[in-house]
Amino acid sequence: MNQIKDSIKSEWEVTDLEEPSKIIDIEITQTSDSVTISQSKYTENLLGKEGMAKANPVSMPLDLHIPLELNSEFQEPNRSNSFAKLLGELQYLANVTKPDISYAVNQLAAYTENPSMQHYAALKQILRYLAHTKTLRITYKVPRDEIQSENIFYGFADAAYANQEDFKSTTRYIFIASGGAITWKSKKQTIIALSTMESKYIALSESGKEAVWLWNLFQELGFTQPSPTIIKGDNYGSVELSHNAQFHQWSKHIDLCYHWIQELVDKHIIQIQTCRDSEQTADVLTKALPKPKHLQHGYEMGIWNI
């Protein structure tokens, strides 16, 4: 760390403020072998402002058994309503320290122009879930094993194929390092995918872009990753396609830009591996899950360490 500081001071005139404890509502706790980030104060303030400080907590951010539906009572579109404002504040949480609410927040974002009572109720459930999990945080720890893996970080990629509202597929990925999630993204887009396999192949390609960016970032920070970055997918067909540079008859209509993942595999920059559906950590970004699965994937992302 001192070498990094000296390098910075040699280039710019800077003031050393020592170790940070809080940055833009992100609380930081550091020990000799770990770094923990949380937003418990931000969450408490948000709950207090919404009159939910003493709300009955729930253990899930979204009800698995109640599908969200369009508001049958049409109103003049208005993205400045209280629903949209609160959703934006929750989106900040989801983007920074709470990937476990990402799916619920992104689902409700589709209804910001014309929310119904069902959508407001779902929004309140997210707040009640935060009341239950406000003390949880993401912790990154130095590996305890003497022999560390050559892969500093690894990822999971998944996709939700053609939703019921607008038939758009959603690609999602998450990358993990030192036992905690370092980046995650959910992207709804219009893509030419005629099957679940194709949508998940595109998700692998999207995650490959993030992997290359992370590789370069870690390289600049002095952490070289000598082995190919592992990305895991739960669809055998999409994984096989990523390893095959031939354009098959059943995949040639996929946009050429997505076949870039094959080049990354050939150059040993990325290694695509198959995982079982039960081991797909990105599922927590893709769908509402039963409580055991939600807890499992949350733990895998490092957000259940207290």
C-alpha atoms as a printed R data frame, in Angstrom:
    type eleno elety resid chain resno       x       y       z
1   ATOM     1    CA   MET     A     1   0.000   0.000   0.000
2   ATOM     2    CA   ASN     A     2   2.850   2.414   0.855
3   ATOM     3    CA   GLN     A     3   4.390   1.767  -2.560
4   ATOM     4    CA   ILE     A     4   1.121   2.711  -4.237
5   ATOM     5    CA   LYS     A     5   0.901   5.898  -2.167
6   ATOM     6    CA   ASP     A     6   4.489   6.823  -2.998
7   ATOM     7    CA   SER     A     7   3.825   6.217  -6.685
8   ATOM     8    CA   ILE     A     8   0.787   8.514  -6.612
9   ATOM     9    CA   LYS     A     9   2.654  11.218  -4.704
10  ATOM    10    CA   SER     A    10   5.441  11.118  -7.262
11  ATOM    11    CA   GLU     A    11   2.988  12.038 -10.018
12  ATOM    12    CA   TRP     A    12   0.535  14.415  -8.299
13  ATOM    13    CA   GLU     A    13   0.332  16.751  -5.342
14  ATOM    14    CA   VAL     A    14  -1.976  14.965  -2.924
15  ATOM    15    CA   THR     A    15  -3.063  15.000   0.732
16  ATOM    16    CA   ASP     A    16  -3.165  11.653   2.533
17  ATOM    17    CA   LEU     A    17  -6.484  11.408   4.424
18  ATOM    18    CA   GLU     A    18  -5.542   7.987   5.800
19  ATOM    19    CA   GLU     A    19  -7.935   5.029   5.652
20  ATOM    20    CA   PRO     A    20 -11.495   5.993   4.619
21  ATOM    21    CA   SER     A    21 -14.436   5.022   6.828
22  ATOM    22    CA   LYS     A    22 -17.249   6.354   4.635
23  ATOM    23    CA   ILE     A    23 -17.583   7.351   0.979
24  ATOM    24    CA   ILE     A    24 -20.885   8.543  -0.571
25  ATOM    25    CA   ASP     A    25 -22.994   6.692   2.034
26  ATOM    26    CA   ILE     A    26 -20.865   3.539   1.781
27  ATOM    27    CA   GLU     A    27 -19.482   2.519   5.176
28  ATOM    28    CA   ILE     A    28 -16.017   0.916   5.060
29  ATOM    29    CA   THR     A    29 -14.424  -1.230   7.744
30  ATOM    30    CA   GLN     A    30 -10.881  -2.525   7.312
31  ATOM    31    CA   THR     A    31  -8.850  -5.053   9.259
32  ATOM    32    CA   SER     A    32  -5.486  -6.629   8.583
33  ATOM    33    CA   ASP     A    33  -7.060  -9.306   6.374
34  ATOM    34    CA   SER     A    34 -10.457  -7.974   5.253
35  ATOM    35    CA   VAL     A    35 -12.427  -5.049   3.855
36  ATOM    36    CA   THR     A    36 -16.150  -4.734   4.559
37  ATOM    37    CA   ILE     A    37 -18.600  -2.377   2.861
38  ATOM    38    CA   SER     A    38 -22.173  -1.691   3.935
39  ATOM    39    CA   GLN     A    39 -24.926   0.926   3.765
40  ATOM    40    CA   SER     A    40 -26.692   0.326   7.061
41  ATOM    41    CA   LYS     A    41 -27.000   4.046   7.932
42  ATOM    42    CA   TYR     A    42 -28.281   4.861   4.452
43  ATOM    43    CA   THR     A    43 -30.831   2.063   4.816
44  ATOM    44    CA   GLU     A    44 -31.923   3.207   8.276
45  ATOM    45    CA   ASN     A    45 -32.386   6.783   7.031
46  ATOM    46    CA   LEU     A    46 -34.376   5.540   4.038
47  ATOM    47    CA   LEU     A    47 -36.640   3.404   6.235
48  ATOM    48    CA   GLY     A    48 -37.153   6.297   8.653
49  ATOM    49    CA   LYS     A    49 -38.048   8.713   5.856
50  ATOM    50    CA   GLU     A    50 -40.641   6.251   4.539
51  ATOM    51    CA   GLY     A    51 -42.103   5.613   8.003
52  ATOM    52    CA   MET     A    52 -40.848   2.013   7.911
53  ATOM    53    CA   ALA     A    53 -38.256   2.163  10.700
54  ATOM    54    CA   LYS     A    54 -40.338  -0.191  12.864
55  ATOM    55    CA   ALA     A    55 -41.835  -2.199  10.025
56  ATOM    56    CA   ASN     A    56 -42.331  -5.928  10.452
57  ATOM    57    CA   PRO     A    57 -39.296  -7.504   8.729
58  ATOM    58    CA   VAL     A    58 -39.598 -10.160   6.041
59  ATOM    59    CA   SER     A    59 -36.936 -12.585   4.800
60  ATOM    60    CA   MET     A    60 -37.500 -12.197   1.035
61  ATOM    61    CA   PRO     A    61 -37.453  -9.037  -1.145
62  ATOM    62    CA   LEU     A    62 -40.174 -10.256  -3.536
63  ATOM    63    CA   ASP     A    63 -43.076 -12.660  -3.188
64  ATOM    64    CA   LEU     A    64 -42.273 -15.721  -5.264
65  ATOM    65    CA   HIS     A    65 -45.924 -16.695  -5.705
66  ATOM    66    CA   ILE     A    66 -47.464 -13.364  -6.796
67  ATOM    67    CA   PRO     A    67 -46.499 -12.329 -10.351
68  ATOM    68    CA   LEU     A    68 -46.421  -8.601 -11.061
69  ATOM    69    CA   GLU     A    69 -49.048  -7.371 -13.516
70  ATOM    70    CA   LEU     A    70 -49.652  -4.203 -15.490
71  ATOM    71    CA   ASN     A    71 -51.920  -1.609 -13.912
72  ATOM    72    CA   SER     A    72 -55.358  -2.025 -15.510
73  ATOM    73    CA   GLU     A    73 -56.322   1.532 -14.512
74  ATOM    74    CA   PHE     A    74 -54.511   3.736 -17.000
75  ATOM    75    CA   GLN     A    75 -53.087   6.995 -15.719
76  ATOM    76    CA   GLU     A    76 -51.146   9.725 -17.453
77  ATOM    77    CA   PRO     A    77 -47.513   8.508 -17.576
78  ATOM    78    CA   ASN     A    78 -45.511  10.175 -14.818
79  ATOM    79    CA   ARG     A    79 -41.969   9.167 -13.922
80  ATOM    80    CA   SER     A    80 -41.763  11.876 -11.246
81  ATOM    81    CA   ASN     A    81 -44.121  10.082  -8.862
82  ATOM    82    CA   SER     A    82 -43.143   8.965  -5.353
83  ATOM    83    CA   PHE     A    83 -42.924   5.359  -6.554
84  ATOM    84    CA   ALA     A    84 -40.200   6.227  -9.078
85  ATOM    85    CA   LYS     A    85 -38.320   8.378  -6.561
86  ATOM    86    CA   LEU     A    86 -38.182   5.650  -3.924
87  ATOM    87    CA   LEU     A    87 -37.263   3.066  -6.541
88  ATOM    88    CA   GLY     A    88 -34.314   5.228  -7.579
89  ATOM    89    CA   GLU     A    89 -33.044   5.302  -3.991
90  ATOM    90    CA   LEU     A    90 -33.378   1.530  -3.788
91  ATOM    91    CA   GLN     A    91 -31.553   1.194  -7.107
92  ATOM    92    CA   TYR     A    92 -28.540   2.893  -5.545
93  ATOM    93    CA   LEU     A    93 -28.520   0.269  -2.793
94  ATOM    94    CA   ALA     A    94 -28.913  -2.530  -5.346
95  ATOM    95    CA   ASN     A    95 -26.012  -1.205  -7.429
96  ATOM    96    CA   VAL     A    96 -23.551  -0.714  -4.566
97  ATOM    97    CA   THR     A    97 -23.931  -3.214  -1.710
98  ATOM    98    CA   LYS     A    98 -27.230  -5.091  -2.113
99  ATOM    99    CA   PRO     A    99 -27.253  -7.313  -5.212
100 ATOM   100    CA   ASP     A   100 -29.836  -9.440  -3.375
101 ATOM   101    CA   ILE     A   101 -32.509  -6.806  -4.096
102 ATOM   102    CA   SER     A   102 -31.438  -6.165  -7.701
103 ATOM   103    CA   TYR     A   103 -34.012  -8.461  -9.271
104 ATOM   104    CA   ALA     A   104 -36.920  -7.054  -7.258
105 ATOM   105    CA   VAL     A   105 -35.911  -3.445  -7.947
106 ATOM   106    CA   ASN     A   106 -35.397  -4.055 -11.666
107 ATOM   107    CA   GLN     A   107 -38.750  -5.822 -11.976
108 ATOM   108    CA   LEU     A   108 -40.603  -2.901 -10.385
109 ATOM   109    CA   ALA     A   109 -38.728  -0.401 -12.561
110 ATOM   110    CA   ALA     A   110 -40.873  -1.515 -15.512
111 ATOM   111    CA   TYR     A   111 -43.950  -0.015 -13.824
112 ATOM   112    CA   THR     A   112 -42.683   3.430 -12.803
113 ATOM   113    CA   GLU     A   113 -44.932   5.336 -15.234
114 ATOM   114    CA   ASN     A   114 -48.175   3.769 -14.056
115 ATOM   115    CA   PRO     A   115 -47.766   1.895 -10.750
116 ATOM   116    CA   SER     A   116 -50.697   0.135  -9.122
117 ATOM   117    CA   MET     A   117 -51.362  -0.734  -5.494
118 ATOM   118    CA   GLN     A   118 -49.768  -4.128  -6.156
119 ATOM   119    CA   HIS     A   119 -46.536  -2.415  -7.183
120 ATOM   120    CA   TYR     A   120 -46.572  -0.144  -4.121
121 ATOM   121    CA   ALA     A   121 -47.102  -3.209  -1.933
122 ATOM   122    CA   ALA     A   122 -44.145  -4.940  -3.589
123 ATOM   123    CA   LEU     A   123 -42.053  -1.822  -3.007
124 ATOM   124    CA   LYS     A   124 -42.994  -1.880   0.687
125 ATOM   125    CA   GLN     A   125 -41.929  -5.530   0.840
126 ATOM   126    CA   ILE     A   126 -38.439  -4.560  -0.332
127 ATOM   127    CA   LEU     A   127 -38.306  -2.007   2.500
128 ATOM   128    CA   ARG     A   128 -39.423  -4.625   5.006
129 ATOM   129    CA   TYR     A   129 -36.726  -6.943   3.660
130 ATOM   130    CA   LEU     A   130 -34.156  -4.177   4.158
131 ATOM   131    CA   ALA     A   131 -35.370  -3.781   7.740
132 ATOM   132    CA   HIS     A   132 -34.470  -7.450   8.157
133 ATOM   133    CA   THR     A   133 -31.062  -7.275   6.410
134 ATOM   134    CA   LYS     A   134 -29.827  -3.713   7.063
135 ATOM   135    CA   THR     A   135 -26.875  -4.899   9.178
136 ATOM   136    CA   LEU     A   136 -25.556  -7.268   6.519
137 ATOM   137    CA   ARG     A   137 -22.636  -6.309   4.304
138 ATOM   138    CA   ILE     A   138 -20.173  -7.495   1.693
139 ATOM   139    CA   THR     A   139 -16.867  -8.694   3.097
140 ATOM   140    CA   TYR     A   140 -13.684  -9.334   1.124
141 ATOM   141    CA   LYS     A   141 -11.111 -11.459   2.894
142 ATOM   142    CA   VAL     A   142  -7.555 -12.571   2.235
143 ATOM   143    CA   PRO     A   143  -7.759 -16.266   1.259
144 ATOM   144    CA   ARG     A   144  -6.921 -18.536   4.190
145 ATOM   145    CA   ASP     A   145  -5.435 -21.245   1.985
146 ATOM   146    CA   GLU     A   146  -1.680 -21.056   1.705
147 ATOM   147    CA   ILE     A   147  -1.894 -21.926  -1.964
148 ATOM   148    CA   GLN     A   148  -4.026 -19.269  -3.616
149 ATOM   149    CA   SER     A   149  -5.837 -19.824  -6.858
150 ATOM   150    CA   GLU     A   150  -4.289 -18.182  -9.873
151 ATOM   151    CA   ASN     A   151  -7.736 -16.787 -10.670
152 ATOM   152    CA   ILE     A   152  -8.167 -13.638  -8.617
153 ATOM   153    CA   PHE     A   153 -11.774 -13.305  -9.694
154 ATOM   154    CA   TYR     A   154 -14.352 -15.437 -11.467
155 ATOM   155    CA   GLY     A   155 -17.880 -14.926 -12.737
156 ATOM   156    CA   PHE     A   156 -21.339 -16.317 -13.389
157 ATOM   157    CA   ALA     A   157 -23.518 -15.426 -16.386
158 ATOM   158    CA   ASP     A   158 -27.231 -16.103 -16.838
159 ATOM   159    CA   ALA     A   159 -30.229 -14.874 -18.819
160 ATOM   160    CA   ALA     A   160 -33.990 -14.715 -18.449
161 ATOM   161    CA   TYR     A   161 -35.443 -15.482 -21.856
162 ATOM   162    CA   ALA     A   162 -38.362 -13.407 -23.273
163 ATOM   163    CA   ASN     A   163 -40.385 -12.045 -20.358
164 ATOM   164    CA   GLN     A   164 -44.182 -11.945 -20.506
165 ATOM   165    CA   GLU     A   165 -44.554  -8.138 -20.684
166 ATOM   166    CA   ASP     A   166 -42.502  -7.127 -23.734
167 ATOM   167    CA   PHE     A   167 -40.786 -10.403 -24.749
168 ATOM   168    CA   LYS     A   168 -37.348  -8.933 -24.072
169 ATOM   169    CA   SER     A   169 -34.609 -11.118 -22.712
170 ATOM   170    CA   THR     A   170 -32.520  -9.984 -19.752
171 ATOM   171    CA   THR     A   171 -28.823 -10.776 -19.435
172 ATOM   172    CA   ARG     A   172 -27.221 -10.840 -16.014
173 ATOM   173    CA   TYR     A   173 -23.758 -11.525 -14.666
174 ATOM   174    CA   ILE     A   174 -21.837 -11.272 -11.431
175 ATOM   175    CA   PHE     A   175 -18.115 -11.416 -10.648
176 ATOM   176    CA   ILE     A   176 -16.649 -12.462  -7.306
177 ATOM   177    CA   ALA     A   177 -13.199 -11.954  -5.792
178 ATOM   178    CA   SER     A   178 -11.864 -12.689  -2.302
179 ATOM   179    CA   GLY     A   179 -15.198 -14.120  -1.232
180 ATOM   180    CA   GLY     A   180 -17.342 -11.112  -2.164
181 ATOM   181    CA   ALA     A   181 -19.185  -9.732  -5.177
182 ATOM   182    CA   ILE     A   182 -17.169  -7.015  -6.913
183 ATOM   183    CA   THR     A   183 -19.446  -6.213  -9.834
184 ATOM   184    CA   TRP     A   184 -22.870  -7.246 -11.080
185 ATOM   185    CA   LYS     A   185 -25.219  -6.099 -13.784
186 ATOM   186    CA   SER     A   186 -28.710  -6.733 -15.059
187 ATOM   187    CA   LYS     A   187 -29.443  -5.583 -18.603
188 ATOM   188    CA   LYS     A   188 -32.810  -5.865 -20.339
189 ATOM   189    CA   GLN     A   189 -32.400  -5.599 -24.072
190 ATOM   190    CA   THR     A   190 -34.005  -6.512 -27.358
191 ATOM   191    CA   ILE     A   191 -31.872  -9.346 -28.684
192 ATOM   192    CA   ILE     A   192 -32.321 -11.812 -31.506
193 ATOM   193    CA   ALA     A   193 -32.511 -14.995 -29.474
194 ATOM   194    CA   LEU     A   194 -34.902 -17.747 -30.452
195 ATOM   195    CA   SER     A   195 -34.221 -19.994 -27.489
196 ATOM   196    CA   THR     A   196 -33.001 -20.063 -23.916
197 ATOM   197    CA   MET     A   197 -29.663 -21.407 -25.159
198 ATOM   198    CA   GLU     A   198 -29.120 -18.408 -27.406
199 ATOM   199    CA   SER     A   199 -30.078 -15.872 -24.732
200 ATOM   200    CA   LYS     A   200 -27.606 -17.499 -22.316
201 ATOM   201    CA   TYR     A   201 -24.903 -17.522 -24.977
202 ATOM   202    CA   ILE     A   202 -25.392 -13.780 -25.368
203 ATOM   203    CA   ALA     A   203 -25.182 -13.426 -21.572
204 ATOM   204    CA   LEU     A   204 -21.800 -15.176 -21.669
205 ATOM   205    CA   SER     A   205 -20.626 -12.709 -24.308
206 ATOM   206    CA   GLU     A   206 -21.794  -9.719 -22.263
207 ATOM   207    CA   SER     A   207 -20.011 -11.056 -19.181
208 ATOM   208    CA   GLY     A   208 -16.862 -11.554 -21.261
209 ATOM   209    CA   LYS     A   209 -16.679  -7.808 -21.871
210 ATOM   210    CA   GLU     A   210 -16.813  -7.175 -18.132
211 ATOM   211    CA   ALA     A   211 -14.170  -9.838 -17.499
212 ATOM   212    CA   VAL     A   212 -11.738  -8.166 -19.914
213 ATOM   213    CA   TRP     A   213 -12.318  -4.785 -18.217
214 ATOM   214    CA   LEU     A   214 -11.760  -6.311 -14.769
215 ATOM   215    CA   TRP     A   215  -8.611  -8.084 -15.976
216 ATOM   216    CA   ASN     A   216  -7.166  -4.762 -17.144
217 ATOM   217    CA   LEU     A   217  -8.208  -3.017 -13.907
218 ATOM   218    CA   PHE     A   218  -6.576  -5.668 -11.725
219 ATOM   219    CA   GLN     A   219  -3.488  -5.519 -13.941
220 ATOM   220    CA   GLU     A   220  -3.172  -1.755 -13.369
221 ATOM   221    CA   LEU     A   221  -3.512  -2.311  -9.617
222 ATOM   222    CA   GLY     A   222  -0.669  -4.814  -9.696
223 ATOM   223    CA   PHE     A   223  -2.702  -8.004  -9.453
224 ATOM   224    CA   THR     A   224  -1.971 -10.024 -12.563
225 ATOM   225    CA   GLN     A   225  -4.228 -12.973 -13.310
226 ATOM   226    CA   PRO     A   226  -2.064 -15.462 -15.221
227 ATOM   227    CA   SER     A   227  -4.809 -18.007 -15.877
228 ATOM   228    CA   PRO     A   228  -7.928 -17.512 -18.018
229 ATOM   229    CA   THR     A   229 -10.837 -15.905 -16.179
230 ATOM   230    CA   ILE     A   230 -13.464 -18.509 -15.370
231 ATOM   231    CA   ILE     A   231 -17.083 -17.701 -16.206
232 ATOM   232    CA   LYS     A   232 -19.733 -20.273 -15.338
233 ATOM   233    CA   GLY     A   233 -22.982 -20.842 -17.199
234 ATOM   234    CA   ASP     A   234 -25.760 -23.338 -16.482
235 ATOM   235    CA   ASN     A   235 -26.720 -24.095 -20.087
236 ATOM   236    CA   TYR     A   236 -24.692 -26.829 -21.770
237 ATOM   237    CA   GLY     A   237 -25.533 -25.720 -25.338
238 ATOM   238    CA   SER     A   238 -24.396 -22.127 -24.806
239 ATOM   239    CA   VAL     A   239 -21.162 -23.267 -23.148
240 ATOM   240    CA   GLU     A   240 -20.422 -25.640 -26.044
241 ATOM   241    CA   LEU     A   241 -21.122 -22.910 -28.591
242 ATOM   242    CA   SER     A   242 -18.649 -20.575 -26.875
243 ATOM   243    CA   HIS     A   243 -15.924 -23.193 -27.424
244 ATOM   244    CA   ASN     A   244 -16.756 -23.765 -31.085
245 ATOM   245    CA   ALA     A   245 -15.502 -21.213 -33.592
246 ATOM   246    CA   GLN     A   246 -17.708 -22.666 -36.344
247 ATOM   247    CA   PHE     A   247 -20.967 -20.830 -37.060
248 ATOM   248    CA   HIS     A   248 -23.574 -23.556 -36.874
249 ATOM   249    CA   GLN     A   249 -26.712 -23.440 -38.969
250 ATOM   250    CA   TRP     A   250 -28.763 -22.966 -35.820
251 ATOM   251    CA   SER     A   251 -26.701 -20.046 -34.501
252 ATOM   252    CA   LYS     A   252 -25.547 -18.062 -37.535
253 ATOM   253    CA   HIS     A   253 -28.383 -15.536 -37.155
254 ATOM   254    CA   ILE     A   254 -26.963 -14.380 -33.789
255 ATOM   255    CA   ASP     A   255 -25.333 -10.959 -34.084
256 ATOM   256    CA   LEU     A   256 -21.625 -11.344 -34.922
257 ATOM   257    CA   CYS     A   257 -20.621  -9.152 -31.981
258 ATOM   258    CA   TYR     A   258 -21.756 -11.865 -29.565
259 ATOM   259    CA   HIS     A   259 -19.510 -14.472 -31.178
260 ATOM   260    CA   TRP     A   260 -16.576 -12.424 -29.842
261 ATOM   261    CA   ILE     A   261 -16.693 -14.672 -26.752
262 ATOM   262    CA   GLN     A   262 -15.336 -17.501 -28.928
263 ATOM   263    CA   GLU     A   263 -12.245 -15.418 -29.692
264 ATOM   264    CA   LEU     A   264 -11.680 -14.787 -25.975
265 ATOM   265    CA   VAL     A   265 -11.880 -18.536 -25.325
266 ATOM   266    CA   ASP     A   266  -9.498 -19.339 -28.208
267 ATOM   267    CA   LYS     A   267  -6.957 -16.827 -26.872
268 ATOM   268    CA   HIS     A   268  -7.231 -18.323 -23.359
269 ATOM   269    CA   ILE     A   269  -8.410 -15.032 -21.898
270 ATOM   270    CA   ILE     A   270 -11.725 -16.548 -20.813
271 ATOM   271    CA   GLN     A   271 -12.554 -20.095 -19.794
272 ATOM   272    CA   ILE     A   272 -16.246 -20.988 -19.938
273 ATOM   273    CA   GLN     A   273 -17.330 -23.747 -17.577
274 ATOM   274    CA   THR     A   274 -20.647 -25.491 -17.037
275 ATOM   275    CA   CYS     A   275 -22.282 -25.371 -13.633
276 ATOM   276    CA   ARG     A   276 -25.448 -26.967 -12.368
277 ATOM   277    CA   ASP     A   277 -28.534 -24.799 -12.121
278 ATOM   278    CA   SER     A   278 -28.388 -25.075  -8.321
279 ATOM   279    CA   GLU     A   279 -24.858 -23.599  -8.405
280 ATOM   280    CA   GLN     A   280 -25.712 -20.637 -10.644
281 ATOM   281    CA   THR     A   281 -25.104 -17.656  -8.352
282 ATOM   282    CA   ALA     A   282 -26.410 -15.211 -10.984
283 ATOM   283    CA   ASP     A   283 -29.872 -16.756 -10.513
284 ATOM   284    CA   VAL     A   284 -30.422 -14.293  -7.678
285 ATOM   285    CA   LEU     A   285 -30.271 -11.541 -10.322
286 ATOM   286    CA   THR     A   286 -32.538 -13.415 -12.738
287 ATOM   287    CA   LYS     A   287 -35.616 -14.478 -10.827
288 ATOM   288    CA   ALA     A   288 -37.416 -14.553  -7.500
289 ATOM   289    CA   LEU     A   289 -36.087 -17.582  -5.646
290 ATOM   290    CA   PRO     A   290 -37.251 -19.766  -2.755
291 ATOM   291    CA   LYS     A   291 -35.754 -18.638   0.553
292 ATOM   292    CA   PRO     A   292 -33.068 -21.390   0.799
293 ATOM   293    CA   LYS     A   293 -31.733 -20.555  -2.682
294 ATOM   294    CA   HIS     A   294 -31.860 -16.819  -1.993
295 ATOM   295    CA   LEU     A   295 -29.828 -17.287   1.185
296 ATOM   296    CA   GLN     A   296 -27.383 -19.637  -0.533
297 ATOM   297    CA   HIS     A   297 -26.588 -17.263  -3.394
298 ATOM   298    CA   GLY     A   298 -26.429 -14.304  -1.017
299 ATOM   299    CA   TYR     A   299 -23.820 -16.132   1.022
300 ATOM   300    CA   GLU     A   300 -21.873 -16.976  -2.149
301 ATOM   301    CA   MET     A   301 -21.753 -13.264  -2.981
302 ATOM   302    CA   GLY     A   302 -20.376 -12.470   0.456
303 ATOM   303    CA   ILE     A   303 -23.308 -10.360   1.643
304 ATOM   304    CA   TRP     A   304 -24.245 -12.499   4.620
305 ATOM   305    CA   ASN     A   305 -21.049 -11.968   6.587
306 ATOM   306    CA   ILE     A   306 -21.742 -10.050   9.791
